[in-house]
Structure formats: C-alpha cells, structure tokens
C-alpha cells in the first residue's frame, strides 16, 4: 500500500471542479485535495496552501496535478517537486479520465507509476468523435459509443 496523496491545483475552479466530478463518479476518496488558484491568490498564498497539505503527510508520496505547464500553480508545485524534501511527482494538463484513473489506483501503484498513468490516460482519452465516426462508421465500437450519447 502506497498511501499516495493527490493534490489537484489550477486556475479558477479547475481543482474543485475536477474533485467534484471525481466524487460524483467515484465517491469520496481519502487523500485527494483541491486547491483553486483564484484572482485574489498569489504564488505565496498558493505555496502556503500546498505546504499545509504536505505537512499533514510527512511520510506519504504526493502527486500534484496542475492545469497547465508554466502557469503559477505549476511553477509553485515545481518548487516543491525539486526541493527533495519528500517524494513528489508533478504532472500538468490532465483531464478527468486521467484523474479518475489516478485516484482509483493511488494506493496500488507507486508515485512514478501514477504520474506515468496520468500522462498516458490523458493522451489516450482525447477523441475527435466526428473524425473518428467518419472513419469508423460501420464499426461495432462506434455503434456502442453512439448508444451512450
């Protein structure tokens, strides 16, 4: 058991929105935190909020999920990831599919495996349905996809 803590952070309501969706689909999962970066926040206030969670779990690996590479949430999280104080992995650009995979596997996979899973799942779950549908009109899988719409 890995007891991985997951912190979701990003601009606006990215974090709380994703956490809300995760809870709707998978229920409440321990060790998952959402930190929104709002208009009134600064890099200092965000750093404090992340540190508060990290201090609660001094011996747990932490996976931090950010909305975009290069934004303030990413830059602040990167400071923690490179500090060497604890095992922290940082992944940016994840979607809901990836976050669901992460939180459902967080106690079974290592922190590195979770980070890799986040990237792989995000890449594999993006679909241009119109284009896919055009190329696979008669496929059974496309028909099943249409039934879910």
N, C-alpha and C positions, 0 to 999 in steps of 0.2 A: 504494500500500500504506500502511495507516494504523498498523500495529503497536500496536493498542489493547490495553491491559492491562485485564483484568477481575478485580475483587475482589468476592467474594461474602462477606457477613457477616451474622450474625444470632444470635439467642438459641439456646442449646443447640447441637445438632449440625446446625442448618439449613444452614450453609455447607458443611461437609464431606459432609453427606448429599446435597446437590444436586450437588456436584462429583463425588461417587462415581457418582451416577446419570448424569451427563453422560458420564463416562468409560466407563461400561458401554454406553451407547448410541452415542456418537460417537468413542470412543477418547481417548487423552491429547492434549490441546490445549495448546500452549505459551501462556504469558501469562495463565493462569487460576489465581487463588489463592482459597483458602477460609480465612476467619478466623472461628472459632466464638467466641461470647461466652458463657463458662461462668460458673457460680456464683462461682468464685474470681477472676474477672476484674473489673476496674474500668474506668471510662472512660479512665483514664491508661494502663493496660496495653493496652487496645484501640487507643488512639491511637498508641502505640509500635509495635504490630504493623502497623498500616496504614502508618505513616510509613516503616517498614523496607522495605516493598514499593515505595512511591512513590520512595524514594531510589535503588532499583535501576534505575529507569526515568525518569531526569530529563527526557527529551525525548519520552516517549510519552504520548498521551492515555490517561486512565483512566476506566473505567466502574465505579462502585461500585453493587452491588446489595445492598439490605438487605431484611430480612424484613418489618418493619412501620414505618410512619411514626410518628415520635415516640419510638421506643424508643432506648435508649442507643446501639446500633450506628448508627442513623440520625443521631442528634444528633452523634456523633463524626465520622461521614463528612461531614455537612453542614458542619462546621467546615473540613474540607479543601476541600470544593467551593466555599466562598465566600472562601477565602483568596486566590485569584487567583495563587497560585504556579505553577500549571500548569493545563492543560485537564482538568477533572474534571466528569463528569456523575454525578448520583446519582438512582437510581430505587428505589422501595420497593414491596414487595408482589408481586414477580414469582413466577411458577410455573416448573416445569421446562420446559414448552413454550417459554416466552419465553427462558429461559437457553440452551436448545439453539439457538434462532434466533440469539441474540447471539453465542455462541461460534463458530458456523459462519459468521457474516458479519463477524466483528470486524476482519478485515483488508481487507474490501471496502467497508465503509460508514464514514462519518465518525462521530465520537463522538456528535454530536447525532442523527444518523440511527439509531444503535444504541439510544440512550435512547428515542427515539420508537417504534422497533420493539419494544422490551421492553414498553412500556405497551400498544401495540396488540395484540401477540400474547397477552399475559396476558388482556386483555379478551375477545379472540376465541376463546380456548381453554377457557373455562369453560362447562360444559354440564350442565344438569339432564337426564340421559338419560331418566328416567322421564317427565318432562313432554314432552320432545322426541319420544319414542317414541309417546306418546299422540296427539300432533298429526300425526305423520308415519308412521302405521302401514304404509301401503302404498307409501311412497317407496322407490326403489331404494337411495338413500344410507343409509337406516336399516337396510335389509336387509344391506348391506355392513358396517355398523357392528356388527350382531348377529353376523355371521360372525367378527369379530375378537374376540369375547368368549369 
